Amino acid sequence: MFISSVRYLCGTYILTEDEHFGSFLFEVSFYTIIRTLSVNKGVNLYDGVAYDKSSQTQYTQGNKLVSNTNVFDDDSILDVGCGNGKTTIELFKKNRNVKIDAFDLSDSQIEIAVKNRNKNGISEKEINFFSYDAFDISYNDKYSLIFSNATLHWITKSEEMYTKIFKALKYGGRIAIHQGGKGSYYGLHEVVVHAIANLELTKYFENWEYPIFYPSKFEMENMLTKIGFTDINIESVKTDGKEYANLKENFMNASFHPYLDKLPSKYHEELKKEYLRVCESEMVDTYSHRLYIYAKKGYSAK
Ligand SMILES: C[S@@+](CC[C@H](N)C(=O)[O-])C[C@H]1O[C@@H](n2cnc3c(N)ncnc32)[C@H](O)[C@@H]1O
């Protein structure tokens, strides 16, 4: 009864991943990873205050991306989906001669980002934070570096999104992007599905697919090649997630948004509570798969 109701909610899905260094198979019983045709307008937006308190995982991932990204004096930089701005600030600290434009869909994230910038004694001329939807960008040949941490998997029209980024780059410009890869956090999604079933809320999720773009390394390489990127270098990092001490809580403040968006607000806190209870009472698989993506538009020495 329990299993069938969960399967009714999300179906059974076999997830195969083919990569250059072999292939492997996950059987994911409760979670489908599907690309849908919508973008995230109208979703339950990130709460800046909650995210600032509980986003250590994303900050750790962002620091890895920053440490692998060169920042040159003459760089013009765009950060897509800057959140609370802490990763943007780390990028800026690599070379204080640059100017960064950084935007996020959530106004409350931007409010916190401005506070974090001010606390660090950085001016608006150095990092310009503003609210914007990534899918609306229409820049041409403007930036020499487009940076994005833990955001672009939210934009499910992925080829269009990455094409907009390509257009926004100057010739010789480059991207440094971290996003989720195929199967990431499937065990944590499984816990949410259990929690939804335990609370008898499955009716709100009938025929629904979780909106995320989690490609394999191979799929990402193909897409970037098709768009015209050169010098593509993608690091695919698959782990048990144990390196992220706060992953379960951080996941709740980020990946819960599409679930909450489907539920009447009176159930939001109940679902979070039940998720945390299930996390405590069961062995949770915190499998994580992240992609660190570097590529260029055209050719350059940088
Ligand atoms: C996990 S947070 C990462 C934030 C930040 N980059 C960091 O390193 O902490 C994902 C962010 O993507 C933003 N986001 C989601 N969809 C977006 C969109 N369409 N346009 C701009 N930002 C978006 C969310 O508001 C959220 O702040």
Ligand as a Chemical Component Dictionary entry (heavy atoms), coordinates in Angstrom:
data_LIG
# 
_chem_comp.id                   LIG 
_chem_comp.type                 NON-POLYMER 
_chem_comp.pdbx_formal_charge   0 
_chem_comp.three_letter_code    LIG 
# 
loop_
_chem_comp_atom.comp_id 
_chem_comp_atom.atom_id 
_chem_comp_atom.alt_atom_id 
_chem_comp_atom.type_symbol 
_chem_comp_atom.charge 
_chem_comp_atom.model_Cartn_x 
_chem_comp_atom.model_Cartn_y 
_chem_comp_atom.model_Cartn_z 
_chem_comp_atom.pdbx_ordinal 
LIG C1  C1  C 0  21.386 26.813 -4.503  1  
LIG S1  S1  S 1  21.214 28.526 -4.751  2  
LIG C2  C2  C 0  22.887 28.986 -5.196  3  
LIG C3  C3  C 0  23.149 30.431 -4.845  4  
LIG C4  C4  C 0  24.591 30.908 -5.001  5  
LIG N1  N1  N 0  25.069 30.795 -6.355  6  
LIG C5  C5  C 0  25.530 30.224 -4.047  7  
LIG O1  O1  O 0  26.657 29.914 -4.454  8  
LIG O2  O2  O -1 25.189 30.034 -2.872  9  
LIG C6  C6  C 0  20.364 28.615 -6.285  10 
LIG C7  C7  C 0  19.933 30.025 -6.625  11 
LIG O3  O3  O 0  19.432 30.041 -7.956  12 
LIG C8  C8  C 0  18.442 31.040 -8.005  13 
LIG N2  N2  N 0  17.639 30.840 -9.204  14 
LIG C9  C9  C 0  16.814 29.799 -9.505  15 
LIG N3  N3  N 0  16.245 30.007 -10.709 16 
LIG C10 C10 C 0  16.740 31.190 -11.168 17 
LIG C11 C11 C 0  16.520 31.950 -12.343 18 
LIG N4  N4  N 0  15.661 31.537 -13.273 19 
LIG N5  N5  N 0  17.169 33.131 -12.474 20 
LIG C12 C12 C 0  18.020 33.573 -11.524 21 
LIG N6  N6  N 0  18.251 32.903 -10.388 22 
LIG C13 C13 C 0  17.628 31.717 -10.202 23 
LIG C14 C14 C 0  17.687 30.843 -6.708  24 
LIG O4  O4  O 0  16.910 31.967 -6.363  25 
LIG C15 C15 C 0  18.823 30.562 -5.742  26 
LIG O5  O5  O 0  19.259 31.722 -5.083  27 
# 
loop_
_chem_comp_bond.comp_id 
_chem_comp_bond.atom_id_1 
_chem_comp_bond.atom_id_2 
_chem_comp_bond.value_order 
_chem_comp_bond.pdbx_ordinal 
LIG C1  S1  SING 1  
LIG S1  C2  SING 2  
LIG S1  C6  SING 3  
LIG C2  C3  SING 4  
LIG C3  C4  SING 5  
LIG C4  N1  SING 6  
LIG C4  C5  SING 7  
LIG C5  O1  DOUB 8  
LIG C5  O2  SING 9  
LIG C6  C7  SING 10 
LIG C7  O3  SING 11 
LIG C7  C15 SING 12 
LIG O3  C8  SING 13 
LIG C8  N2  SING 14 
LIG C8  C14 SING 15 
LIG N2  C9  SING 16 
LIG N2  C13 SING 17 
LIG C9  N3  DOUB 18 
LIG N3  C10 SING 19 
LIG C10 C11 SING 20 
LIG C10 C13 DOUB 21 
LIG C11 N4  SING 22 
LIG C11 N5  DOUB 23 
LIG N5  C12 SING 24 
LIG C12 N6  DOUB 25 
LIG N6  C13 SING 26 
LIG C14 O4  SING 27 
LIG C14 C15 SING 28 
LIG C15 O5  SING 29 
# 
